[in-house]
Amino acid sequence: MSGITLTSTQRQTLSSLSETGSLFNRTQARLNSGKKVNSVTDDAVAYFRAQSLTDRATNIVNRKANIDQSIQSLNAALAATSAVDGLLSQLKGVLEGARGASLSQRVASTQQFKDIGQQLAQLVKDTTYQGLNILDSSSANLATQFSERTAATFTINGYNLTSTSAGNQRSLFTAAIVAFNSNGSINFSNVVASAVSGGGTVTGFSALDLTGTAAGAGTVAASVAAAIFTTSDNRIDAAISQLHSVASALGTNVAILQARADFSTNYSSALTTGSDALTLADLNTEAANSQALTLRQQLGIQSLSVSGTQNQSILTLLR
């Protein structure tokens, strides 16, 4: 079996074409992917450093999604506190309107007071976001982890605004009274009056007659009624103040979480930029390289063609 004999020039040209082809393929791969380091074989150090930065950025972005959900949970609670504030103001308005009103008006005011109180409790119970209600249970907590470090966790403890126990400092009515019943209704006697002289209780505004002219069953003395109105008015004012404190705390927590969310966005961007600096190709340079390599290939092919023509001419002369 006879081989094909190539001249030294032809062998050098073919070797150059092979190298040019490899360089051209590498350049095309960089142009297609936009990266100069596509695998560990391209640059092991740069590849693994970039991969570490990318993994870190991905982790931070995933954590940010949890931060965003925590912010939305707090925003839902803040919306509820705004609505509760309006209902407390209505309770105060009903209480004020019952002063000096006629018996029938006071009876109607009692029902209004109870209806508003019950809706307030139901509103709080409905403030659930993804199964968590931080306004309805002091044992509930919203924990947000900012990174893979266990210590980088922010926990927000819940409130029990409509607590059925006395003296709960995380409820609306922090005084030593049971403001709400287990069925969600407001305890009128405790909120408005508590026990009165003689061991009886006030179950409605009908018993609170400041004028002494519109008496109803179980009416207490005008002086006692005045004291009851003052006490209940102060309790509702204290509840409004307590609610504002809760809203302020929630607002501060939202600001903290938003700061961490913004940091996570900027931090992950910085990590991604660092990763890109290690792996991204200069597309302008690679495009120029592609054109130069294409020209080199064409010249190599043309050189082989010229060499072949020369050999053919010599054979023609020898015939």
N, C-alpha and C positions, 0 to 999 in steps of 0.2 A: 504494500500500500504506500503510494507516494504521497508526501505532504506538499503543502503549498508553501512556496518560498516567498517571503516578504523581504523587502529591502529594509535596511535600518531606519530609513526615513519613514517608511510606511508603518513600521512597528511603533515608532515614537508618536506618529500621528494618531494611530489607533488607541495607544495608551492615553494620550491627551484627550481624545474624544470620550473615552470611558470615564476619566476623571471629571470632565466637563459635564457628562450626563449625570453623574452622582451629585455634583454641585447644583445642577439645574433642578433635579428632583427635590433636593433639600430646600432650595429657594422656593419652589412651587408649594411645597408643604407649608412653609412659613407664610406664604401669601394666602394660602387657603385657610389656615388656622389663625393667622394673626400673631402667632407666637414663634419665638426663636428656640424655645425649649418646650418640646412637646412630649418628651419621655425622659426617663432616667438616663438613657444612653446619650442624649444630647448634652446634658450637663448635670451630673448627679447632685452636686452641691446646690446649684441654683434650683433644681427641680424640687428637692426635699425642703429647702427653705421656703420656697413659694407655696408648697403644699401645706406646710405648717401654718403659714399666715392665712391661707385660704380657709383651712379648717377652723382656725380661731375666729375668722370673720363670720363664717357660717354659724358657729355656735352662738356668737353675740347676736346675730340677726334672729336666730330662733328664740333666744331669751327675750329679745325686744318684743316679740309677738305676745309673750306672757305679760310683759310690762304694759303693753297697750290694752290688753284685756282687763288688767287690774285697774287701769285708769278709767275704763268704761264702767267697771263695777262701782267705782267711787262716784263717777258722774251720775249714775243711776241713783245712788244713795243721796247725793246732793240735790237732785231733782225732787226726791221724796221729802227732804227736809224743807225745801221751799214750799211744797204743798202743805206739809204739816204746819208750817208757820202761818199759812193762810187760815187753816182750820182753827188753830189756837186763837188767832185774832177774832175769828167768828165766835168762839166760845166766850171770849172776853166781851164782845159786843152784846151777846145774848144776856150775859150776866149784868152788864150795865143797864140794858133795856128793862130788866126785871125790877130794877129799883123803882119803887113808887108806882108800878103798873097796877092795873086792875087785877082782880082775882083770875078772870078768864085769860088775861094776857100772861099772867104768871104761870098758869097751868100750861098754856101753849109754849111758853119759853122753856119750861122744864123738858118737854118732849124734844124741842129743838136742840137743847143742850145735850141730851142723851144721844140724839141722832148724829149730831156732829162728832161727839166723842167716839161713837162706834165706828163711824166712817174713818176717823183718824186712825183708830187701831187697825182697821182693815187695810187701809192704805199702807201702813208700815209693814204689815204681813205680806203685802203684795210686792214689796220692793226686793225681789229676788233676781239675781243676775247669775246665770249658769249654776243654779242650785244653791247659791250662797246669799244669805240675807244678813248683812252686818248691822242692821238696825233693829233686828228682832230677837237677837240672842247675844248676850255678853260673852258666851262661850265660843261664839263663832270668831274666826280670824281669817284675814286675807294675807297670805304669805306670797311674796314675790321674790324669786331668786334672780339676781342680775347676771351672774356668771357661774362657772363650774365650781367656784369656791363656796363652800357651805356658809361661811361667814358673810358672804355678800347677799344677804337675805333681808328683806324689809317686811316686817309683820305688823299688820294693823288689826287691833283688837276690836271686836264688835260691841254694839250697844243693845240695850233692851229697853227701847223707848216706851213700850207699853207693858212694863213689868207688872206682874201680879203679886209681887212681894213688896213689903214696906221698906223704905230707906235704901233702895237700890240707887247707888250714885251714878249709874250709867243709864238711868231711865229719865223720862221727861219730868216726872214729879219725884224729886229726890227727898222730900220730907217723909217722915215716918207714917205714911198712909198707903193703903192699897188703892191705887187710882183706877186700876182696870181689873175686871173680872176675867176668869178663865175663858169665858165665851166671847171675849173681845169687847164687851160693853163697858162703858165708863161707869165707875162707882160714884154716882151723884152725891150720896151722903158724905163720902170721904173727901171728895175733891172740893165740894162747895162748903160743907160745914163741919164735918166730923160730929162727934157727940155734943149735944147741947145740955143745958142745965136740966136736971131731973132724970137723966139717963136715957132720954129719947133721942131720936135721930131725925134729921130733916131729909125728907125724901123728895121734896120738890119746892120750887119757888113759891108755891101756894101758901107755905107756912111762914114765908118771910115778908111780912107786911110792915113797911116803915111808917105808913101813914096812920095805921090803926083804924082805918075806915073800910078796908076791903079784906076783912078777916076770912080765913078759911079754916078747915079742920086742922087742928094741931098747930095753930098759929103761935109763934113764940113772941115774946115781948119785943117791942120795937128796938130797944137798946141792944138786945141779943141779936136781932136780925141785922142791925147795922154792923155789929162786930163780925157776924158771919160773912156779910158781903165784903167787908174789908179783908178778912182772912182769905176768902176764896179768890178775890181779885189779886191779892199778893201771890197766891199759889200759881195762878195762871201766868202772872208776870214772871215768876221764877222759872216756870216751865218754858216760857218763850226765851228767857235768858239762857237757860240750859240748852235749848235747841240751837241757839246761835253759837254757843260754844262747840257743840257737836259739828255744826256746819263749818265752823272755822277750822277745826281739827281736820275734818275731811278735805277741806280746800288746801290746807298745808300739805297733806299727804299726796294730793293730786299734783301739787307743784314739785314735790320731791320725786315722784314717779316720772313726771314729764321731763325733769332735768336728767334723770337716768336714761330715759328713752332717747332724748336728744344726744346724750353722750354716746349711747350705743350706736346710733346712726352714724355719727361722725367717726367714732372709733373703728367700726367695721369698714367704713369707707377708706380710712387711713391704712388699715391692714390690707385691703384689696389693692390699693394703689401700690403698696410695698411689694405685694406679690406680683403685680403686673410689671413693675420695674425690673424684676428678675427674669421674667419669661417673655414679655411682649417683644415682638420684632419691630424694627423700623421699616414700615411698609414702603416708604419712599426709597430707602436704600435697597431693599429686597427687589423692588420693581426694576431699579437700575441694574442690579445684578442679573436679573432674569434676561433683560435685553442684551447685556454684555455676553452672557453665557450662550444665548441663542446665536449671536453673531459669531462667537468662537466656534460653536458647533458647525455653523455653515462654512466657515473658513476651513475647518478641519476636513469636512466632507469634500470641499472643493480641492483641497490639497491632495487628498487621496485620488480624486478624479484626474488631476493634472499628472500625478505620479503614474497612474495607470496608462494615461495617454502616451507619456514618454516611453514607457516600456513597450507599448504596442508599436510605436514608431520605430524603435530599434529592431524589433522582430521583423518589421516590414522591410527594413534595409538588408537584413540578413538573408532574406528569401532569394 
